[in-house]
């Protein structure tokens, strides 16, 4: 049985391109987490750009997903990843399942640099799927800007 967790790591194009290559990941979807509305009509309403990640916990654990996630983010950077600046580019992990949040918090707590990490770990309060043009965008436009180095995007393919 699959489970779902949401990763925010700056611009969602690269995060989706990376996460979907991981063993145990069944499906990804570009979206927005924890905003104030349930529509895409407003330019910004407090959301974080994120990737909805459906995975098989028998193949990959939340702890392992966190390890992969930390390969592609700067966990010390607040509201900024690469050239993308603003609250919507903050790093975070969201879920409706408390054990996912516990695992994510434990992952961060066990790191020697935990006192410097600004990745938020919060319950998912709402989620809105991004427009179709944002889904799997780097597959269609591989030369679009991405803050994640290309060698990492293809590391697990």
OpenMM code with the backbone's topology and positions (N, CA, C; nanometers):
from openmm import Vec3, app, unit

residues = "UNK UNK UNK UNK UNK UNK UNK UNK UNK UNK UNK UNK UNK UNK UNK UNK UNK UNK UNK UNK UNK UNK UNK UNK UNK UNK UNK UNK UNK UNK UNK UNK UNK UNK UNK UNK UNK UNK UNK UNK UNK UNK UNK UNK UNK UNK UNK UNK UNK UNK UNK UNK UNK UNK UNK UNK UNK UNK UNK UNK UNK UNK UNK UNK UNK UNK UNK UNK UNK UNK UNK UNK UNK UNK UNK UNK UNK UNK UNK UNK UNK UNK UNK UNK UNK UNK UNK UNK UNK UNK UNK UNK UNK UNK UNK UNK UNK UNK UNK UNK UNK UNK UNK UNK UNK UNK UNK UNK UNK UNK UNK UNK UNK UNK UNK UNK UNK UNK UNK UNK UNK UNK UNK UNK UNK UNK UNK UNK UNK UNK UNK UNK UNK UNK UNK UNK UNK UNK UNK UNK UNK UNK UNK UNK UNK UNK UNK UNK UNK UNK UNK UNK UNK UNK UNK UNK UNK".split()
positions = [
    Vec3(0.0839, -0.1188, 0.0000),
    Vec3(0.0000, 0.0000, 0.0000),
    Vec3(0.0881, 0.1249, 0.0000),
    Vec3(0.0564, 0.2207, -0.0843),
    Vec3(0.1389, 0.3408, -0.0962),
    Vec3(0.1014, 0.4448, 0.0085),
    Vec3(0.1934, 0.5378, 0.0301),
    Vec3(0.1741, 0.6519, 0.1188),
    Vec3(0.2134, 0.7776, 0.0433),
    Vec3(0.1708, 0.8932, 0.0948),
    Vec3(0.1981, 1.0200, 0.0277),
    Vec3(0.2613, 1.1195, 0.1235),
    Vec3(0.3661, 1.1845, 0.0758),
    Vec3(0.4360, 1.2897, 0.1488),
    Vec3(0.4648, 1.4018, 0.0491),
    Vec3(0.4857, 1.5227, 0.0984),
    Vec3(0.5042, 1.6402, 0.0122),
    Vec3(0.6381, 1.7051, 0.0452),
    Vec3(0.7197, 1.7283, -0.0589),
    Vec3(0.8511, 1.7888, -0.0418),
    Vec3(0.8559, 1.9246, -0.1109),
    Vec3(0.8949, 2.0279, -0.0372),
    Vec3(0.9152, 2.1625, -0.0917),
    Vec3(1.0646, 2.1921, -0.0866),
    Vec3(1.1219, 2.2166, -0.2040),
    Vec3(1.2662, 2.2387, -0.2095),
    Vec3(1.3054, 2.3445, -0.3090),
    Vec3(1.2324, 2.4547, -0.3092),
    Vec3(1.2574, 2.5578, -0.4091),
    Vec3(1.1680, 2.5340, -0.5288),
    Vec3(1.2124, 2.5747, -0.6447),
    Vec3(1.1330, 2.5569, -0.7667),
    Vec3(1.0959, 2.4105, -0.7834),
    Vec3(0.9685, 2.3854, -0.8019),
    Vec3(0.9189, 2.2478, -0.8031),
    Vec3(0.9608, 2.1672, -0.9247),
    Vec3(1.0010, 2.2313, -1.0333),
    Vec3(1.0377, 2.1563, -1.1540),
    Vec3(1.1523, 2.0593, -1.1258),
    Vec3(1.2577, 2.1100, -1.0679),
    Vec3(1.3736, 2.0258, -1.0405),
    Vec3(1.3468, 1.9228, -0.9327),
    Vec3(1.2725, 1.9620, -0.8299),
    Vec3(1.2411, 1.8686, -0.7225),
    Vec3(1.1625, 1.7507, -0.7790),
    Vec3(1.0648, 1.7787, -0.8649),
    Vec3(0.9880, 1.6700, -0.9249),
    Vec3(1.0767, 1.5837, -1.0147),
    Vec3(1.1606, 1.6469, -1.0969),
    Vec3(1.2480, 1.5721, -1.1879),
    Vec3(1.3392, 1.4767, -1.1106),
    Vec3(1.3856, 1.5188, -0.9949),
    Vec3(1.4739, 1.4358, -0.9128),
    Vec3(1.3967, 1.3264, -0.8398),
    Vec3(1.2927, 1.3644, -0.7693),
    Vec3(1.2225, 1.2681, -0.6838),
    Vec3(1.1615, 1.1542, -0.7640),
    Vec3(1.1128, 1.1823, -0.8823),
    Vec3(1.0464, 1.0761, -0.9588),
    Vec3(1.1434, 0.9687, -1.0060),
    Vec3(1.2741, 0.9932, -0.9973),
    Vec3(1.3728, 0.8925, -1.0378),
    Vec3(1.4084, 0.7959, -0.9255),
    Vec3(1.3609, 0.8216, -0.8052),
    Vec3(1.4021, 0.7415, -0.6904),
    Vec3(1.3284, 0.6085, -0.6835),
    Vec3(1.4015, 0.5061, -0.6475),
    Vec3(1.3422, 0.3739, -0.6321),
    Vec3(1.2372, 0.3790, -0.5211),
    Vec3(1.1218, 0.3219, -0.5476),
    Vec3(1.0134, 0.3202, -0.4503),
    Vec3(0.9134, 0.4323, -0.4676),
    Vec3(0.9484, 0.5336, -0.5476),
    Vec3(0.8546, 0.6422, -0.5757),
    Vec3(0.7637, 0.5963, -0.6894),
    Vec3(0.6344, 0.6008, -0.6639),
    Vec3(0.5353, 0.5501, -0.7583),
    Vec3(0.4841, 0.6600, -0.8506),
    Vec3(0.4619, 0.7787, -0.7943),
    Vec3(0.4044, 0.8887, -0.8723),
    Vec3(0.4417, 1.0213, -0.8066),
    Vec3(0.4623, 1.1231, -0.8902),
    Vec3(0.4849, 1.2590, -0.8398),
    Vec3(0.3903, 1.3552, -0.9091),
    Vec3(0.3652, 1.4668, -0.8418),
    Vec3(0.2789, 1.5706, -0.8981),
    Vec3(0.3256, 1.7048, -0.8435),
    Vec3(0.3429, 1.8011, -0.9317),
    Vec3(0.3823, 1.9357, -0.8915),
    Vec3(0.2619, 2.0088, -0.8321),
    Vec3(0.2841, 2.0786, -0.7215),
    Vec3(0.1720, 2.1476, -0.6597),
    Vec3(0.2146, 2.2547, -0.5604),
    Vec3(0.1187, 2.2913, -0.4780),
    Vec3(0.1373, 2.3961, -0.3776),
    Vec3(0.0821, 2.3459, -0.2457),
    Vec3(0.1610, 2.3611, -0.1408),
    Vec3(0.1208, 2.3123, -0.0090),
    Vec3(0.1004, 2.4266, 0.0892),
    Vec3(0.0016, 2.4091, 0.1746),
    Vec3(-0.0220, 2.4938, 0.2917),
    Vec3(-0.0417, 2.6416, 0.2596),
    Vec3(-0.1114, 2.6680, 0.1491),
    Vec3(-0.1522, 2.8051, 0.1186),
    Vec3(-0.2833, 2.8361, 0.1878),
    Vec3(-0.3363, 2.9534, 0.1608),
    Vec3(-0.4594, 2.9979, 0.2261),
    Vec3(-0.5838, 2.9732, 0.1424),
    Vec3(-0.5659, 2.9315, 0.0166),
    Vec3(-0.6820, 2.9068, -0.0688),
    Vec3(-0.6685, 2.7705, -0.1352),
    Vec3(-0.7722, 2.7300, -0.2023),
    Vec3(-0.7709, 2.6028, -0.2737),
    Vec3(-0.7796, 2.6234, -0.4243),
    Vec3(-0.7290, 2.7370, -0.4711),
    Vec3(-0.7319, 2.7656, -0.6142),
    Vec3(-0.5935, 2.8091, -0.6602),
    Vec3(-0.5782, 2.8157, -0.7908),
    Vec3(-0.4545, 2.8673, -0.8491),
    Vec3(-0.4720, 3.0111, -0.8969),
    Vec3(-0.5876, 3.0712, -0.8670),
    Vec3(-0.6208, 3.2042, -0.9179),
    Vec3(-0.5355, 3.3159, -0.8592),
    Vec3(-0.4883, 3.2986, -0.7382),
    Vec3(-0.4144, 3.4063, -0.6729),
    Vec3(-0.2653, 3.3877, -0.6946),
    Vec3(-0.1963, 3.4985, -0.7125),
    Vec3(-0.0546, 3.4920, -0.7420),
    Vec3(0.0231, 3.4248, -0.6284),
    Vec3(-0.0019, 3.4648, -0.5045),
    Vec3(0.0661, 3.4022, -0.3915),
    Vec3(-0.0214, 3.4151, -0.2680),
    Vec3(-0.0438, 3.3033, -0.2006),
    Vec3(-0.1297, 3.3045, -0.0826),
    Vec3(-0.0672, 3.2300, 0.0351),
    Vec3(0.0662, 3.2280, 0.0409),
    Vec3(0.1353, 3.1653, 0.1525),
    Vec3(0.1803, 3.0229, 0.1271),
    Vec3(0.1539, 2.9702, 0.0084),
    Vec3(0.1901, 2.8320, -0.0207),
    Vec3(0.3414, 2.8135, -0.0376),
    Vec3(0.3821, 2.6875, -0.0341),
    Vec3(0.5176, 2.6474, -0.0709),
    Vec3(0.5068, 2.5620, -0.1969),
    Vec3(0.5879, 2.5917, -0.2966),
    Vec3(0.5920, 2.5042, -0.4140),
    Vec3(0.6415, 2.3681, -0.3662),
    Vec3(0.5713, 2.2626, -0.4069),
    Vec3(0.6057, 2.1307, -0.3553),
    Vec3(0.5828, 2.0216, -0.4588),
    Vec3(0.6252, 1.9024, -0.4231),
    Vec3(0.6017, 1.7847, -0.5052),
    Vec3(0.5315, 1.6803, -0.4196),
    Vec3(0.4092, 1.6495, -0.4598),
    Vec3(0.3334, 1.5421, -0.3970),
    Vec3(0.4002, 1.4120, -0.4389),
    Vec3(0.4403, 1.3334, -0.3413),
    Vec3(0.5199, 1.2137, -0.3674),
    Vec3(0.4500, 1.0907, -0.3123),
    Vec3(0.4017, 1.0074, -0.4022),
    Vec3(0.3417, 0.8802, -0.3622),
    Vec3(0.4527, 0.7753, -0.3688),
    Vec3(0.4702, 0.7009, -0.2597),
    Vec3(0.5804, 0.6050, -0.2538),
    Vec3(0.5373, 0.4758, -0.1850),
    Vec3(0.6170, 0.3730, -0.2069),
    Vec3(0.5942, 0.2428, -0.1448),
    Vec3(0.6863, 0.2315, -0.0240),
    Vec3(0.6316, 0.2364, 0.0986),
    Vec3(0.7163, 0.2338, 0.2181),
    Vec3(0.7881, 0.1008, 0.2399),
    Vec3(0.7503, -0.0013, 0.1648),
    Vec3(0.8226, -0.1282, 0.1714),
    Vec3(0.9519, -0.1225, 0.0905),
    Vec3(0.9618, -0.0228, 0.0016),
    Vec3(1.0797, -0.0084, -0.0841),
    Vec3(1.1690, 0.1067, -0.0375),
    Vec3(1.1074, 0.2189, 0.0006),
    Vec3(1.1836, 0.3363, 0.0436),
    Vec3(1.1144, 0.3980, 0.1653),
    Vec3(1.1928, 0.4323, 0.2656),
    Vec3(1.1379, 0.4897, 0.3886),
    Vec3(1.1393, 0.6416, 0.3821),
    Vec3(1.0664, 0.7047, 0.4712),
    Vec3(1.0695, 0.8508, 0.4813),
    Vec3(1.2115, 0.8962, 0.5155),
    Vec3(1.2780, 0.8234, 0.6027),
    Vec3(1.4152, 0.8579, 0.6393),
    Vec3(1.5043, 0.8580, 0.5153),
    Vec3(1.4904, 0.7570, 0.4289),
    Vec3(1.5690, 0.7520, 0.3057),
    Vec3(1.5294, 0.8642, 0.2101),
    Vec3(1.3997, 0.8917, 0.1996),
    Vec3(1.3548, 1.0025, 0.1143),
    Vec3(1.4133, 1.1347, 0.1628),
    Vec3(1.4209, 1.1520, 0.2936),
    Vec3(1.4809, 1.2739, 0.3493),
    Vec3(1.6286, 1.2829, 0.3092),
    Vec3(1.6976, 1.1718, 0.3145),
    Vec3(1.8386, 1.1697, 0.2760),
    Vec3(1.8554, 1.2128, 0.1306),
    Vec3(1.7715, 1.1604, 0.0426),
    Vec3(1.7749, 1.2016, -0.0980),
    Vec3(1.7409, 1.3508, -0.1114),
    Vec3(1.6362, 1.3933, -0.0427),
    Vec3(1.5912, 1.5324, -0.0484),
    Vec3(1.7039, 1.6284, -0.0104),
    Vec3(1.7783, 1.5924, 0.0918),
    Vec3(1.8868, 1.6790, 0.1387),
    Vec3(2.0033, 1.6853, 0.0402),
    Vec3(2.0060, 1.5960, -0.0591),
    Vec3(2.1074, 1.6049, -0.1649),
    Vec3(2.0815, 1.7227, -0.2579),
    Vec3(1.9551, 1.7656, -0.2695),
    Vec3(1.9197, 1.8649, -0.3720),
    Vec3(1.8796, 2.0004, -0.3148),
    Vec3(1.8811, 2.0152, -0.1828),
    Vec3(1.8464, 2.1446, -0.1235),
    Vec3(1.9624, 2.1996, -0.0431),
    Vec3(1.9563, 2.3298, -0.0190),
    Vec3(2.0433, 2.3937, 0.0796),
    Vec3(1.9570, 2.4061, 0.2040),
    Vec3(1.9733, 2.3178, 0.3018),
    Vec3(1.8847, 2.3164, 0.4182),
    Vec3(1.9027, 2.4346, 0.5129),
    Vec3(2.0046, 2.5182, 0.4890),
    Vec3(2.0303, 2.6344, 0.5743),
    Vec3(1.9724, 2.7630, 0.5158),
    Vec3(1.9229, 2.7564, 0.3954),
    Vec3(1.8762, 2.8752, 0.3243),
    Vec3(1.7272, 2.8968, 0.3486),
    Vec3(1.6924, 3.0099, 0.4051),
    Vec3(1.5540, 3.0428, 0.4375),
    Vec3(1.4888, 3.1154, 0.3196),
    Vec3(1.3811, 3.0579, 0.2673),
    Vec3(1.3032, 3.1193, 0.1597),
    Vec3(1.3849, 3.1471, 0.0339),
    Vec3(1.4812, 3.0587, 0.0059),
    Vec3(1.5654, 3.0766, -0.1121),
    Vec3(1.6321, 2.9444, -0.1461),
    Vec3(1.6253, 2.9073, -0.2751),
    Vec3(1.7015, 2.7952, -0.3280),
    Vec3(1.7526, 2.8399, -0.4641),
    Vec3(1.8822, 2.8375, -0.4830),
    Vec3(1.9410, 2.8862, -0.6078),
    Vec3(1.9047, 3.0314, -0.6300),
    Vec3(1.8615, 3.0640, -0.7529),
    Vec3(1.8230, 3.2015, -0.7856),
    Vec3(1.6800, 3.2340, -0.7463),
    Vec3(1.6051, 3.1352, -0.6983),
    Vec3(1.4652, 3.1551, -0.6624),
    Vec3(1.4552, 3.2048, -0.5185),
    Vec3(1.3963, 3.3232, -0.5039),
    Vec3(1.3870, 3.3862, -0.3727),
    Vec3(1.2417, 3.4182, -0.3414),
    Vec3(1.2007, 3.3922, -0.2200),
    Vec3(1.0659, 3.4221, -0.1753),
    Vec3(1.0114, 3.3088, -0.0903),
    Vec3(0.9110, 3.3397, -0.0114),
    Vec3(0.8550, 3.2421, 0.0819),
    Vec3(0.8047, 3.1158, 0.0115),
    Vec3(0.7560, 3.1299, -0.1123),
    Vec3(0.7046, 3.0123, -0.1832),
    Vec3(0.8154, 2.9143, -0.2204),
    Vec3(0.9421, 2.9562, -0.2096),
    Vec3(1.0559, 2.8691, -0.2391),
    Vec3(1.1199, 2.8132, -0.1125),
    Vec3(1.0497, 2.8237, 0.0000),
    Vec3(1.1025, 2.7691, 0.1252),
    Vec3(1.1108, 2.6165, 0.1161),
    Vec3(1.1945, 2.5611, 0.2006),
    Vec3(1.2068, 2.4158, 0.2066),
    Vec3(1.1155, 2.3628, 0.3154),
    Vec3(1.0533, 2.2487, 0.2860),
    Vec3(0.9640, 2.1906, 0.3844),
    Vec3(0.9247, 2.0485, 0.3504),
    Vec3(0.8737, 1.9816, 0.4513),
    Vec3(0.8200, 1.8470, 0.4378),
    Vec3(0.6833, 1.8497, 0.5042),
    Vec3(0.5821, 1.8015, 0.4316),
    Vec3(0.4444, 1.8074, 0.4801),
    Vec3(0.3792, 1.6705, 0.4626),
    Vec3(0.2892, 1.6384, 0.5530),
    Vec3(0.2162, 1.5128, 0.5422),
    Vec3(0.0920, 1.5188, 0.6295),
    Vec3(-0.0042, 1.4353, 0.5958),
    Vec3(-0.1223, 1.4169, 0.6799),
    Vec3(-0.0985, 1.3060, 0.7818),
    Vec3(0.0110, 1.2321, 0.7652),
    Vec3(0.0412, 1.1206, 0.8544),
    Vec3(0.1447, 1.1624, 0.9591),
    Vec3(0.1087, 1.1611, 1.0857),
    Vec3(0.2020, 1.2041, 1.1914),
    Vec3(0.3345, 1.1277, 1.1922),
    Vec3(0.3336, 0.9996, 1.1570),
    Vec3(0.4604, 0.9253, 1.1604),
    Vec3(0.5573, 0.9737, 1.0525),
    Vec3(0.5066, 1.0283, 0.9415),
    Vec3(0.5956, 1.0878, 0.8420),
    Vec3(0.6662, 1.2099, 0.9015),
    Vec3(0.5891, 1.2922, 0.9710),
    Vec3(0.6462, 1.4128, 1.0304),
    Vec3(0.7461, 1.3774, 1.1399),
    Vec3(0.7144, 1.2756, 1.2189),
    Vec3(0.8079, 1.2295, 1.3217),
    Vec3(0.9379, 1.1810, 1.2584),
    Vec3(0.9261, 1.1028, 1.1508),
    Vec3(1.0461, 1.0533, 1.0824),
    Vec3(1.1296, 1.1683, 1.0266),
    Vec3(1.0640, 1.2668, 0.9673),
    Vec3(1.1358, 1.3818, 0.9118),
    Vec3(1.2049, 1.4609, 1.0228),
    Vec3(1.1357, 1.4829, 1.1331),
    Vec3(1.1962, 1.5557, 1.2462),
    Vec3(1.3129, 1.4776, 1.3050),
    Vec3(1.2978, 1.3464, 1.3160),
    Vec3(1.4065, 1.2635, 1.3684),
    Vec3(1.5266, 1.2641, 1.2746),
    Vec3(1.5015, 1.2639, 1.1436),
    Vec3(1.6102, 1.2718, 1.0476),
    Vec3(1.6915, 1.3994, 1.0702),
    Vec3(1.6219, 1.5108, 1.0817),
    Vec3(1.6900, 1.6394, 1.1030),
    Vec3(1.7612, 1.6414, 1.2378),
    Vec3(1.6947, 1.5933, 1.3421),
    Vec3(1.7511, 1.5968, 1.4781),
    Vec3(1.8807, 1.5166, 1.4902),
    Vec3(1.8938, 1.4080, 1.4146),
    Vec3(2.0133, 1.3234, 1.4246),
    Vec3(2.1330, 1.3794, 1.3496),
    Vec3(2.1114, 1.4826, 1.2708),
    Vec3(2.2220, 1.5423, 1.1952),
    Vec3(2.3064, 1.6321, 1.2854),
    Vec3(2.4358, 1.6340, 1.2623),
    Vec3(2.5251, 1.7176, 1.3428),
    Vec3(2.5025, 1.8665, 1.3179),
    Vec3(2.4401, 1.8995, 1.2038),
    Vec3(2.4143, 2.0393, 1.1696),
    Vec3(2.2682, 2.0795, 1.1966),
    Vec3(2.1976, 2.0019, 1.2751),
    Vec3(2.0532, 2.0236, 1.2942),
    Vec3(2.0194, 2.1643, 1.3430),
    Vec3(2.1075, 2.2254, 1.4194),
    Vec3(2.0823, 2.3595, 1.4738),
    Vec3(2.0799, 2.4678, 1.3651),
    Vec3(2.1331, 2.4365, 1.2454),
    Vec3(2.1366, 2.5345, 1.1366),
    Vec3(2.0273, 2.5116, 1.0318),
    Vec3(1.9559, 2.3998, 1.0411),
    Vec3(1.8599, 2.3609, 0.9383),
    Vec3(1.7292, 2.4386, 0.9531),
    Vec3(1.6809, 2.4944, 0.8407),
    Vec3(1.5573, 2.5741, 0.8412),
    Vec3(1.4446, 2.5082, 0.7618),
    Vec3(1.4541, 2.3784, 0.7386),
    Vec3(1.3499, 2.3045, 0.6675),
    Vec3(1.2304, 2.2894, 0.7618),
    Vec3(1.1132, 2.3397, 0.7191),
    Vec3(0.9967, 2.3250, 0.8051),
    Vec3(0.9360, 2.1862, 0.7878),
    Vec3(0.8869, 2.1320, 0.8969),
    Vec3(0.8207, 2.0016, 0.8967),
    Vec3(0.6857, 2.0230, 0.9633),
    Vec3(0.5798, 2.0175, 0.8808),
    Vec3(0.4467, 2.0546, 0.9291),
    Vec3(0.3384, 1.9631, 0.8735),
    Vec3(0.2267, 1.9538, 0.9447),
    Vec3(0.1126, 1.8814, 0.8879),
    Vec3(0.0660, 1.9504, 0.7601),
    Vec3(0.0224, 1.8714, 0.6637),
    Vec3(-0.0339, 1.9276, 0.5412),
    Vec3(-0.1730, 1.9805, 0.5725),
    Vec3(-0.1931, 2.1100, 0.5495),
    Vec3(-0.3252, 2.1691, 0.5750),
    Vec3(-0.4077, 2.1786, 0.4478),
    Vec3(-0.3413, 2.1979, 0.3352),
    Vec3(-0.4107, 2.1903, 0.2066),
    Vec3(-0.3089, 2.1739, 0.0945),
    Vec3(-0.3587, 2.1291, -0.0187),
    Vec3(-0.2742, 2.1045, -0.1343),
    Vec3(-0.3541, 2.1382, -0.2590),
    Vec3(-0.2879, 2.2043, -0.3537),
    Vec3(-0.3478, 2.2361, -0.4824),
    Vec3(-0.2504, 2.1902, -0.5903),
    Vec3(-0.2979, 2.1114, -0.6849),
    Vec3(-0.2158, 2.0676, -0.7974),
    Vec3(-0.1821, 2.1882, -0.8841),
    Vec3(-0.0572, 2.1968, -0.9266),
    Vec3(-0.0158, 2.3045, -1.0170),
    Vec3(-0.0729, 2.2804, -1.1566),
    Vec3(-0.0707, 2.3848, -1.2356),
    Vec3(-0.1204, 2.3779, -1.3739),
    Vec3(-0.0439, 2.2722, -1.4526),
    Vec3(-0.1073, 2.2208, -1.5554),
    Vec3(-0.0471, 2.1159, -1.6372),
    Vec3(0.0889, 2.1567, -1.6939),
    Vec3(0.1058, 2.2844, -1.7245),
    Vec3(0.2330, 2.3300, -1.7810),
    Vec3(0.3502, 2.3109, -1.6848),
    Vec3(0.3223, 2.2960, -1.5564),
    Vec3(0.4282, 2.2761, -1.4564),
    Vec3(0.4580, 2.1286, -1.4304),
    Vec3(0.3707, 2.0388, -1.4735),
    Vec3(0.3906, 1.8970, -1.4486),
    Vec3(0.5026, 1.8422, -1.5371),
    Vec3(0.6000, 1.7785, -1.4742),
    Vec3(0.7121, 1.7167, -1.5471),
    Vec3(0.7758, 1.8143, -1.6469),
    Vec3(0.7853, 1.9382, -1.6090),
    Vec3(0.8311, 2.0436, -1.7006),
    Vec3(0.9725, 2.0201, -1.7547),
    Vec3(1.0630, 1.9754, -1.6707),
    Vec3(1.2008, 1.9575, -1.7189),
    Vec3(1.2130, 1.8414, -1.8171),
    Vec3(1.1155, 1.7521, -1.8205),
    Vec3(1.1154, 1.6486, -1.9244),
    Vec3(1.0895, 1.7121, -2.0607),
    Vec3(1.0009, 1.8095, -2.0631),
    Vec3(0.9648, 1.8763, -2.1883),
    Vec3(1.0610, 1.9883, -2.2253),
    Vec3(1.1157, 2.0544, -2.1240),
    Vec3(1.2055, 2.1692, -2.1458),
    Vec3(1.3320, 2.1505, -2.0613),
    Vec3(1.4186, 2.0589, -2.1002),
    Vec3(1.5343, 2.0252, -2.0169),
    Vec3(1.6337, 2.1390, -1.9955),
    Vec3(1.6257, 2.2438, -2.0753),
    Vec3(1.7193, 2.3551, -2.0589),
    Vec3(1.6620, 2.4709, -1.9784),
    Vec3(1.5401, 2.4549, -1.9268),
    Vec3(1.4854, 2.5577, -1.8375),
    Vec3(1.5740, 2.5695, -1.7139),
    Vec3(1.5688, 2.6874, -1.6520),
    Vec3(1.6476, 2.7080, -1.5304),
    Vec3(1.6051, 2.6099, -1.4220),
    Vec3(1.7043, 2.5557, -1.3540),
    Vec3(1.6795, 2.4704, -1.2380),
    Vec3(1.7942, 2.4894, -1.1401),
    Vec3(1.7618, 2.5063, -1.0132),
    Vec3(1.8658, 2.5285, -0.9131),
    Vec3(1.9422, 2.4009, -0.8773),
    Vec3(1.8901, 2.2861, -0.9201),
    Vec3(1.9542, 2.1584, -0.8905),
    Vec3(2.0511, 2.1256, -1.0040),
    Vec3(2.1771, 2.0946, -0.9722),
    Vec3(2.2726, 2.0597, -1.0786),
    Vec3(2.2229, 1.9398, -1.1607),
    Vec3(2.2415, 1.9477, -1.2923),
    Vec3(2.1906, 1.8435, -1.3824),
    Vec3(2.2406, 1.7037, -1.3466),
    Vec3(2.3640, 1.6930, -1.2988),
    Vec3(2.4148, 1.5592, -1.2668),
    Vec3(2.3353, 1.4959, -1.1520),
    Vec3(2.2791, 1.5766, -1.0642),
    Vec3(2.1956, 1.5219, -0.9568),
    Vec3(2.0587, 1.4813, -1.0082),
    Vec3(2.0066, 1.5549, -1.1056),
    Vec3(1.8750, 1.5210, -1.1609),
    Vec3(1.8745, 1.3827, -1.2244),
    Vec3(1.9906, 1.3391, -1.2720),
    Vec3(1.9984, 1.2107, -1.3415),
    Vec3(2.0736, 1.1055, -1.2607),
    Vec3(2.1042, 1.1353, -1.1384),
    Vec3(2.1877, 1.0475, -1.0548),
    Vec3(2.1272, 0.9079, -1.0361),
    Vec3(1.9971, 0.8996, -1.0210),
    Vec3(1.9342, 0.7710, -0.9877),
    Vec3(1.8567, 0.7089, -1.1032),
    Vec3(1.8734, 0.7616, -1.2219),
    Vec3(1.8043, 0.7043, -1.3388),
    Vec3(1.8721, 0.5799, -1.3854),
] * unit.nanometer
topology = app.Topology()
chain = topology.addChain("A")
for resn in residues:
    res = topology.addResidue(resn, chain)
    for name in ("N", "CA", "C"):
        topology.addAtom(name, app.Element.getBySymbol(name[0]), res)
